[in-house]
Amino acid sequence: MSKTYAVVAAGGRGLRMGGNRPKQFLDLSGRSILSLTLGTLLKARFLSGIVLVVPADFLESAKEVLGTLQCESDRIEAQMAQDASGRKEPNPGGVVSRVSIDGRELRLVAGGAERRDSVWNGLKHLPRDCEWVLIHDGVRPFVSLKLLEDTWVAAAATGASIAAVPAVDTVKRVAGGRVVETLPREEIHLVQTPQVFRKNILMEAYSKAEDHSWTGTDDASFVERLGIAVAVVPGEWSNIKVTTPQDLEWGEWFMKRLSRMAGTDTVGVEK
């Protein structure tokens, strides 16, 4: 496959977590959730770079995270906001910071009011030669390298793929505090990220979403409206989205478990 960039959606406020700091900047065993997520993505060799989208008033916090990752890298090289030919890239809204870590470029941009706005702004800052886009939530720090690659490979078949796990509980549609219907559980999947798309497909989907004010809680929902088939890759139950204080507690336990299994004090989800 051709050049692939990741867009990391970390523009949310994390209201369900409580507190006055977005959840992506909270610590898990001494590292921010965002740092753990980016650290795993940087190990995916098929990625040429990352566009990180964060709340506008937490750009400085994001710069600190990038600085920490730079210090952990053996090869650090500052990058100017221009491509190899010396021409400036399109810069709507402004790339706040642009650095290179271990040969991969990271671009930092400000998010918007909703997830759709944040991802759309990230897409606008992809380089011209990017042909595939991997979208990943900034608060899914336990994604494995295998799942990242499996989803990327599956996208080649249809132009779009998502990670998802089958529902294990009975699923009911409820309205006004009453059950409306019971849905067939065998047809229900719980969607995760990563989600991978051919760039031109995703750009068209998000352009129409903005024009027609489409709403959706994931990127594939916009692509589906174009009539494009989306492949489904088996997700991982450990690939949780850290949303509540209970998720944070589970994350602490999971990291300690991984460390014990590895026999070290460091954590890397590489299975």
C-alpha positions in Angstrom: 0.0 0.0 0.0 1.0 3.6 -0.6 1.9 6.2 2.0 -0.3 6.1 5.1 -0.8 8.7 7.8 -2.7 8.4 11.1 -5.1 11.0 12.3 -5.3 10.8 16.1 -8.6 12.1 17.4 -7.8 13.6 20.8 -9.9 16.8 20.6 -12.5 15.8 23.2 -13.0 17.1 26.7 -13.8 13.8 28.5 -16.8 15.1 30.5 -17.7 11.6 31.7 -14.3 11.4 33.4 -14.8 14.5 35.5 -12.1 16.9 36.5 -10.8 19.9 34.6 -8.2 18.2 32.4 -9.1 16.2 29.2 -8.8 12.5 29.8 -6.1 12.1 27.1 -3.7 14.0 29.3 -4.4 12.0 32.4 -1.6 9.6 33.7 -1.5 5.8 33.5 1.4 4.4 35.5 3.4 7.6 35.1 2.7 8.3 31.4 -0.2 10.2 29.8 -2.8 8.2 28.0 -2.0 10.2 24.8 1.7 9.5 25.1 1.0 5.7 25.4 -1.3 5.8 22.3 1.2 7.8 20.2 4.1 5.5 21.4 2.3 2.4 20.0 1.4 4.2 16.7 5.1 5.2 16.2 6.0 1.5 16.4 3.8 0.7 13.3 6.3 0.9 10.5 3.7 1.2 7.8 2.8 4.7 9.1 4.6 7.5 7.4 3.4 10.1 9.9 0.7 11.2 12.4 -1.6 14.2 12.5 -2.5 14.8 16.2 -5.7 16.8 16.9 -6.2 18.2 20.4 -8.3 21.0 22.0 -7.1 24.4 21.1 -6.5 25.4 24.7 -4.4 22.3 25.4 -2.0 22.7 22.5 0.9 23.4 25.0 0.1 20.2 26.9 0.3 18.3 23.6 3.6 19.9 22.8 4.9 18.6 26.1 3.8 15.1 25.2 5.6 15.3 21.8 8.6 16.6 23.6 8.6 13.6 25.9 8.4 11.3 22.9 11.2 13.1 21.2 13.4 12.6 24.3 12.7 8.9 24.1 13.7 8.7 20.4 17.3 8.2 19.3 16.8 10.2 16.2 15.3 13.7 16.6 15.1 16.2 13.8 13.1 19.4 13.8 11.0 19.8 10.6 10.0 23.0 8.9 6.4 23.4 7.6 7.3 22.6 4.0 7.5 19.5 1.7 10.6 18.1 0.1 10.4 20.5 -2.8 10.4 23.5 -0.5 6.8 24.5 -1.3 4.6 25.1 1.7 1.9 22.6 2.3 -1.8 23.8 2.6 -2.1 25.0 6.1 -5.8 25.8 6.8 -6.2 26.8 10.5 -2.5 26.4 11.0 -0.2 23.5 11.9 0.8 24.5 15.4 3.9 22.3 15.6 5.7 19.9 13.3 8.4 17.5 14.4 10.0 14.3 13.3 10.4 11.3 15.6 12.4 8.3 14.5 11.9 9.3 10.9 8.1 9.9 11.1 6.5 13.3 10.9 4.0 14.4 13.6 1.8 17.4 12.9 -0.1 19.0 15.8 -3.3 20.9 15.0 -6.3 22.3 16.9 -9.6 20.5 17.1 -13.1 21.7 16.8 -16.4 21.7 18.7 -17.3 18.1 17.8 -15.4 15.0 16.9 -16.4 15.4 13.3 -15.0 18.9 13.2 -11.7 17.8 14.8 -11.1 14.9 12.4 -12.0 17.0 9.4 -9.5 19.6 10.5 -6.9 16.8 10.9 -7.7 15.5 7.4 -7.1 19.0 5.9 -3.5 18.9 7.2 -2.5 15.6 5.6 0.3 15.9 3.1 -0.4 15.7 -0.6 1.3 12.4 -1.1 -0.8 10.6 1.6 -3.1 8.0 0.0 -4.4 6.1 3.1 -5.6 7.3 6.4 -5.8 5.5 9.7 -8.1 7.1 12.3 -7.5 6.2 15.9 -8.9 7.6 19.2 -6.3 9.3 21.3 -7.7 7.5 24.4 -7.3 3.9 23.1 -3.8 3.4 24.4 -3.9 -0.5 24.4 -4.3 -1.1 20.7 -1.9 -3.7 19.5 0.4 -3.4 16.5 -1.3 -6.5 15.1 -4.7 -4.9 15.1 -3.3 -1.7 13.5 -1.8 -3.7 10.7 -4.7 -6.1 10.2 -7.1 -3.2 9.8 -4.7 -1.5 7.4 -4.3 -4.6 5.3 -8.1 -5.2 5.2 -8.8 -1.7 3.8 -7.1 -2.7 0.6 -10.1 -4.9 -0.3 -12.8 -2.3 -0.3 -11.1 1.0 0.5 -12.4 1.0 4.0 -12.1 -1.1 7.1 -12.9 -0.9 10.8 -12.1 -2.9 14.0 -15.1 -4.2 15.9 -15.9 -6.9 18.5 -19.2 -8.9 18.6 -21.7 -8.0 21.3 -21.9 -10.6 24.1 -24.9 -9.2 26.0 -28.5 -9.0 24.8 -29.0 -5.7 23.1 -32.3 -3.8 23.4 -33.5 -0.5 21.9 -35.0 1.7 24.6 -37.0 4.9 24.4 -38.7 6.7 27.2 -37.5 4.2 29.8 -39.2 1.3 28.0 -38.0 -1.5 25.7 -38.9 -0.9 22.1 -37.4 -4.0 20.6 -34.7 -6.6 21.1 -32.1 -6.6 18.4 -30.5 -9.8 17.1 -27.3 -10.0 19.0 -25.5 -12.0 16.4 -25.8 -9.0 14.0 -24.5 -6.5 16.5 -20.8 -5.4 16.7 -19.2 -2.8 19.0 -17.1 -0.6 16.9 -13.6 0.5 17.8 -10.7 2.3 16.2 -8.4 1.9 14.2 -10.5 2.6 11.1 -8.6 2.8 7.8 -9.8 4.5 4.6 -8.5 5.5 1.2 -7.8 9.2 1.6 -10.0 10.4 -1.3 -13.0 8.3 0.0 -12.7 9.7 3.5 -12.2 13.3 2.3 -15.4 13.0 0.2 -17.3 11.6 3.1 -16.2 14.3 5.5 -16.8 17.0 2.9 -20.4 15.8 2.5 -20.8 15.4 6.2 -19.9 19.1 6.7 -22.1 20.3 3.8 -25.2 18.3 5.0 -24.6 18.5 8.7 -24.4 14.7 9.1 -23.9 13.5 12.6 -22.1 10.3 13.6 -19.9 8.9 16.4 -17.4 7.2 14.1 -15.8 7.8 10.7 -17.2 4.8 9.0 -20.7 6.1 9.4 -20.0 8.9 7.0 -18.3 6.5 4.5 -21.3 4.2 4.6 -23.5 7.0 3.4 -21.5 7.1 0.2 -22.6 3.5 -0.4 -19.1 2.1 0.1 -18.7 -1.3 1.7 -16.7 -1.3 4.9 -14.7 -4.4 5.9 -14.8 -5.5 9.5 -11.7 -6.8 11.3 -12.0 -8.6 14.7 -11.1 -6.1 17.3 -9.7 -6.7 20.8 -11.5 -6.5 24.1 -8.4 -4.9 25.6 -8.6 -2.1 23.1 -10.8 0.0 25.4 -11.6 3.6 25.0 -10.7 5.2 28.4 -13.9 7.2 29.2 -14.7 6.8 32.9 -12.8 6.6 36.1 -13.5 2.8 36.1 -11.7 2.6 32.7 -8.7 4.4 34.2 -8.6 1.9 37.1 -8.8 -1.0 34.7 -6.0 0.6 32.6 -3.7 0.7 35.6 -4.4 -2.9 36.3 -3.8 -3.9 32.7 -0.5 -2.1 32.5 0.7 -3.8 35.6 -0.3 -7.1 34.2 1.5 -6.5 31.0 4.6 -5.4 32.9 4.6 -8.6 35.0 4.2 -10.7 31.8 7.1 -8.9 30.2 9.2 -9.0 33.3 9.9 -5.3 33.0 8.6 -1.9 34.2 7.8 -0.8 30.7 4.7 -1.5 28.7 4.3 -2.0 24.9 1.3 -3.6 23.3 2.9 -5.4 20.4 1.0 -8.7 20.1 
